[in-house]
């Protein structure tokens, strides 16, 4: 029993969380957010098969996500009009995966013949080409309006119609768990190891007799399959597919998710998708400068946390696994460092919000809200307070960060000593 829990405990816990979540989250808004989160987790993990596992930086992976969504939307409309054979909505994601796989095989054969910057530019070219086609081939893409569909198209087992968001939540949750388990299993296979080898040392892979093109092509095709599966679930969820689903913005968003979460670690894209969905669904309601903050977050992770949020978690894993007492000693130094960071961030946000409000206002009114407090953006007090918080936080960071680093290094040294003994 203990062995089963050790091996399957994470998956059992994930299934239990998916099962009981609607009991605690009853708001329609948050159910919709969870649906979107599940779709983006699959998409981010699919993209990580390229970037994190295979070392292929793509700027156009939304092509397979969007084309699958368009195809599924047309198929659902065909079922509703009784011009196409009936397929249960619960199996529709397989169709989306097949569409993604079809285009992934075709485009991937050309794209994966090159690597590095050349591959990235080829993917960007395909992304721009497909985006342009959405405005040209109106009979299929319907231009800027996109395709509207209806997921309630026929009888399902047990009387399920997928008319409510909760039923769609369970559909997305089930496929999210299945797709995540499948992609994790792929990372544990010899093929997954060869993808890592091609990423790290393609010359050595060629030397021992493997074709780097075939490995990249297969990885690209499988990634496109899961991206298409996510695109199909997106079409079922929102019942609309537009040109933005194949565009560069969608490809950039999934890149941000994977990199911020941690491209080299399997759970990284999951963390990134959850974080970006939460911020996009909530922070965007409070500020129009949301994309500026997203860009700053991405730049900070690239500069100071190359392995993303998951990397920060993994680097502390030996400490709590070997001796939890070591981790407890780090609480105070870390609290000081995090507090200093939050103070600096609060000051920076204040300056950004004040500057953004003053530059975009359309009337002479200068009264706004900052941190839920009504202020006069034209007055000196908010600017001085924000600048003072930024300066104080930055000064505190210069003192607390070395303490935090020393605490971590000391804990790691103790761990090494304990392991050696």
NORVEN-V53902 format. One record per residue. PHI is phi as a letter, one per 30 degrees, with the letter a starting at -180 (999 if undefined). PSI is psi in whole degrees, -180 to 180 (NA if undefined). D_FIRST is the distance of its C-alpha to the first C-alpha in whole Angstrom. Layout:
BEGIN
phi=<PHI	PHI>
psi=<PSI	PSI>
d_first=<D_FIRST	D_FIRST>
END
This chain:
BEGIN
phi=<999	d	d	d	d	d	d	c	e	d	d	d	d	d	d	d	d	d	d	c	e	d	d	c	c	c	d	d	d	d	d	d	d	d	d	d	d	d	d	d	d	d	d	d	d	d	d	d	d	d	d	d	d	c	i	c	d	c	c	b	d	d	e	d	d	d	d	d	d	d	d	d	d	d	d	d	d	d	d	d	d	i	c	b	d	d	b	e	d	d	c	e	e	d	d	e	d	d	d	d	d	e	d	d	d	d	d	d	e	d	d	d	d	b	b	i	d	d	d	d	d	d	d	d	d	d	d	d	d	d	d	d	d	d	c	c	d	d	d	c	c	i	h	d	d	i	c	c	b	b	d	d	c	l	d	b	e	i	i	d	c	i	d	c	d	d	d	d	e	d	d	d	d	d	d	d	d	d	d	d	d	d	d	d	d	d	d	c	d	e	d	e	d	d	d	d	d	d	d	d	a	d	d	d	d	d	d	d	j	c	c	d	d	d	d	d	d	d	d	d	d	d	d	d	e	d	d	d	d	d	d	d	d	d	d	d	d	c	h	a	b	b	d	d	d	c	d	d	d	d	d	d	d	d	d	e	e	d	d	d	d	k	d	d	b	e	d	e	e	d	d	d	d	d	d	d	d	d	d	d	d	c	d	d	d	c	b	d	c	e	d	d	d	d	d	d	d	d	d	d	d	d	d	c	b	d	c	i	d	d	d	d	d	d	d	c	e	d	d	d	d	d	a	d	d	d	d	d	d	d	d	d	e	d	d	d	d	d	d	d	d	d	d	d	d	d	d	d	d	e	d	d	d	d	d	d	d	d	d	c	d	c	b	d	d	c	d	b	c	b	h	i	c	d	b	c	d	d	d	d	d	d	d	d	d	d	d	d	d	d	d	d	d	d	d	d	d	d	c	d	d	d	d	d	d	d	d	d	d	d	d	d	d	d	d	d	d	d	d	d	d>
psi=<-42	-37	-39	-45	-38	-37	-40	5	-42	-41	-37	-42	-41	-43	-39	-41	-45	-40	-42	-9	-44	-17	-36	-27	100	-12	135	-36	-46	-29	-43	-40	-41	-38	-47	-37	-44	-42	-45	-26	-45	-45	-43	-42	-37	-43	-34	-23	-30	-58	-53	-42	-39	-7	25	111	112	136	15	29	-13	-15	-45	-34	-49	-42	-38	-40	-45	-46	-44	-40	-44	-40	-42	-40	-37	-36	-44	-34	0	33	-10	152	148	135	127	140	-31	-20	-3	-39	-29	-39	-45	-41	-39	-40	-46	-41	-42	-52	-31	-39	-44	-54	-36	-33	-39	-46	-44	2	-16	161	177	-138	-37	-44	-43	-41	-36	-44	-37	-40	-43	-38	-45	-36	-46	-38	-41	-38	-30	-25	-8	-49	76	-29	-29	-44	-19	34	-145	-22	-27	-166	125	142	178	120	-14	84	-9	178	142	160	146	20	16	130	-14	29	-30	155	-29	-42	-39	-36	-46	-34	-49	-41	-42	-47	-32	-44	-43	-47	-40	-45	-40	-44	-34	-42	-37	-35	-21	-2	165	-35	-44	-39	-36	-34	-42	-39	-42	-37	-43	-37	76	-31	-40	-37	-44	-36	-35	4	7	150	113	-32	-45	-39	-46	-41	-45	-42	-41	-44	-45	-40	-40	-35	-49	-32	-40	-38	-43	-40	-37	-43	-34	-44	-40	-37	-54	-12	31	139	124	178	-22	-20	-19	-2	175	-31	-41	-40	-39	-37	-42	-32	-44	-44	-48	-44	-42	-40	-37	103	-31	0	135	-41	-8	-52	-32	-46	-42	-43	-41	-47	-49	-37	-43	-46	-43	-35	-27	-49	-33	-19	-18	-23	144	-8	26	-43	-28	-44	-38	-43	-42	-39	-45	-44	-39	-43	-43	-38	-38	-12	75	-26	11	-170	-39	-34	-39	-36	-45	-36	-18	-3	-43	-28	-50	-20	-39	-47	108	-26	-32	-40	-36	-33	-21	-6	-48	-51	-40	-37	-39	-43	-44	-41	-42	-41	-44	-38	-45	-42	-41	-42	-42	-42	-40	-47	-43	-46	-40	-45	-40	-41	-45	-29	-18	-5	146	-1	178	-4	130	5	128	-175	133	119	44	18	133	127	165	107	-19	-12	161	-25	-49	-38	-43	-42	-43	-43	-39	-41	-41	-46	-44	-42	-41	-43	-40	-37	-39	-23	-37	-28	-45	-36	-42	-43	-40	-38	-43	-47	-38	-41	-41	-39	-40	-38	-45	-38	-40	-40	-41	-33	NA>
d_first=<0	4	5	5	6	9	10	10	11	14	15	13	15	18	18	18	21	23	22	23	26	29	28	29	32	34	37	38	39	36	34	37	36	32	33	35	32	30	33	34	30	30	34	33	30	32	35	33	32	36	37	34	32	36	38	40	42	43	45	45	41	42	44	41	40	43	45	41	42	46	45	42	45	47	45	44	48	49	46	48	51	50	52	48	46	43	39	37	36	33	33	36	34	34	38	38	36	38	41	39	39	42	44	42	42	46	46	44	46	49	47	45	48	48	46	46	49	51	47	47	51	50	47	50	52	50	49	53	54	51	52	56	55	54	57	59	57	58	57	53	53	55	56	55	54	51	50	49	47	45	41	42	43	42	40	36	33	33	36	35	38	37	40	38	36	33	33	33	31	28	29	30	26	25	27	26	22	23	26	24	21	24	26	23	22	26	26	23	25	28	31	29	30	33	34	33	36	38	38	38	41	42	45	42	41	44	45	42	43	41	43	42	43	41	38	39	40	37	35	38	38	34	34	37	35	33	36	37	34	34	38	38	35	38	41	39	38	41	43	46	46	49	50	48	45	46	48	48	47	43	43	44	41	38	40	40	36	35	37	36	33	32	33	32	28	26	25	29	30	28	29	33	33	31	34	37	36	36	39	41	40	41	44	46	47	48	50	52	51	47	48	50	47	44	46	47	43	43	45	44	40	42	44	42	38	38	35	35	32	29	31	32	28	27	30	28	25	26	27	24	22	24	25	25	29	30	30	31	34	35	35	38	40	37	39	42	42	40	43	46	44	44	48	49	47	49	52	52	51	54	56	54	55	58	59	58	59	63	63	61	63	66	68	69	67	65	63	59	56	54	51	52	55	58	60	63	62	66	66	66	63	60	61	61	58	56	58	57	54	53	55	54	50	51	53	50	47	50	49	45	44	45	43	40	40	41	38	36	37	37	34	33	35	33	30	32	33	30	28	32	32>
END
